[in-house]
């Protein structure tokens, strides 16, 4: 399994759209910053057919240091949960490029 970086995605978008890498980089970075800001404000982000990002509060608990066996209190914290959307789930289960098929659907 290969790792795809933000730089790789920017390059691909630039090649597919004909938009300069610098413009794509600014757009992608702006988008990611807005996602972070929205989540930091406690908002839920929903991208139809892609997925949903939401903040979950994790309860505090008592954990144990495996080396010393000392019990340690772990405070409550917030975490981001991602729920997979329909097209992504189809792509994962069918192993194909569902996005290519979805791009061919009628857009009004």
Backbone torsions as a table, in degrees:
resi	resn	phi	psi	omega
1	UNK	NA	126.6	-178.3
2	UNK	-91.2	158.4	175.7
3	UNK	-103.2	129.9	176.1
4	UNK	-105.7	129.8	-178.4
5	UNK	-99.8	169.5	176.4
6	UNK	-59.3	-38.8	178.7
7	UNK	-60.7	-42.2	177.8
8	UNK	-60.9	-45.4	-179.9
9	UNK	-64.4	-41.0	178.7
10	UNK	-60.6	-43.3	178.9
11	UNK	-61.0	-45.7	-179.5
12	UNK	-63.3	-45.0	179.5
13	UNK	-62.8	-41.9	179.1
14	UNK	-60.3	-44.2	-179.9
15	UNK	-67.5	-41.4	-177.8
16	UNK	-70.1	-35.9	-173.9
17	UNK	-98.7	-18.4	-176.4
18	UNK	79.6	7.8	177.6
19	UNK	-86.8	144.0	-177.6
20	UNK	-61.3	150.8	179.0
21	UNK	-58.8	-38.5	-179.0
22	UNK	-62.6	-42.3	179.2
23	UNK	-68.0	-41.5	178.6
24	UNK	-64.7	-42.6	-179.8
25	UNK	-60.0	-45.4	179.4
26	UNK	-62.7	-41.8	-179.2
27	UNK	-65.6	-47.4	179.8
28	UNK	-62.6	-44.8	-179.3
29	UNK	-63.8	-41.3	177.7
30	UNK	-61.8	-43.5	178.5
31	UNK	-60.4	-47.6	-178.7
32	UNK	-63.4	-39.2	178.3
33	UNK	-64.5	-38.6	178.4
34	UNK	-67.5	-37.9	176.5
35	UNK	-61.4	-46.5	179.4
36	UNK	-61.5	-45.2	-180.0
37	UNK	-60.9	-44.5	-179.8
38	UNK	-62.8	-43.6	178.6
39	UNK	-66.1	-37.7	179.0
40	UNK	-63.8	-29.4	177.8
41	UNK	-82.4	-2.5	178.8
42	UNK	88.5	9.4	-178.7
43	UNK	-81.1	153.7	176.5
44	UNK	-96.2	134.4	179.4
45	UNK	-110.4	122.9	-179.3
46	UNK	-120.0	122.0	175.1
47	UNK	-114.1	104.7	-174.9
48	UNK	-49.8	135.1	178.6
49	UNK	69.0	-13.2	178.8
50	UNK	-95.8	-57.5	179.6
51	UNK	162.5	-179.8	-176.9
52	UNK	-128.5	132.5	172.9
53	UNK	-105.7	132.6	175.8
54	UNK	-148.5	156.9	-179.2
55	UNK	-89.6	134.3	175.2
56	UNK	-121.0	139.6	176.9
57	UNK	-91.0	120.7	177.5
58	UNK	-93.6	130.3	-177.4
59	UNK	-68.7	152.0	173.8
60	UNK	-68.4	156.6	-178.4
61	UNK	-155.5	171.7	175.3
62	UNK	-107.7	124.2	179.9
63	UNK	-113.7	175.1	-178.6
64	UNK	-131.8	130.2	175.6
65	UNK	-69.6	117.8	-176.0
66	UNK	-65.5	-24.0	-178.0
67	UNK	-80.3	-47.5	-175.2
68	UNK	-101.1	-11.1	-176.1
69	UNK	63.6	15.4	177.8
70	UNK	-74.9	137.0	178.5
71	UNK	-83.7	135.3	-176.0
72	UNK	-130.5	135.0	176.7
73	UNK	-80.9	126.4	176.8
74	UNK	-104.5	118.8	-176.1
75	UNK	-70.8	160.5	175.2
76	UNK	-64.0	151.2	178.9
77	UNK	-151.6	165.2	177.9
78	UNK	-97.2	146.1	175.6
79	UNK	-139.9	160.7	179.9
80	UNK	-97.5	132.1	176.7
81	UNK	-111.0	137.9	176.0
82	UNK	-119.4	123.9	176.8
83	UNK	-107.2	124.8	-175.2
84	UNK	-67.1	137.7	177.6
85	UNK	-87.4	175.4	-173.3
86	UNK	-60.1	-51.8	-177.3
87	UNK	-65.1	-39.3	179.2
88	UNK	-66.2	-41.8	179.5
89	UNK	-62.7	-41.9	177.4
90	UNK	-61.4	-43.8	-179.5
91	UNK	-61.9	-39.7	-179.7
92	UNK	-70.0	-40.1	-176.7
93	UNK	-79.3	-34.8	-179.2
94	UNK	-88.2	-16.7	179.0
95	UNK	70.1	15.3	-178.1
96	UNK	-115.4	-177.3	-179.6
97	UNK	-93.3	82.1	179.7
98	UNK	-64.4	-32.7	-178.2
99	UNK	-62.2	-35.7	177.7
100	UNK	-63.7	-41.4	178.5
101	UNK	-67.9	-38.9	-177.8
102	UNK	-68.7	-29.5	179.5
103	UNK	-67.8	-25.0	-179.4
104	UNK	-83.4	-7.5	-180.0
105	UNK	-73.4	158.2	-176.2
106	UNK	-67.8	131.2	177.2
107	UNK	-116.4	125.6	179.9
108	UNK	-114.9	NA	NA
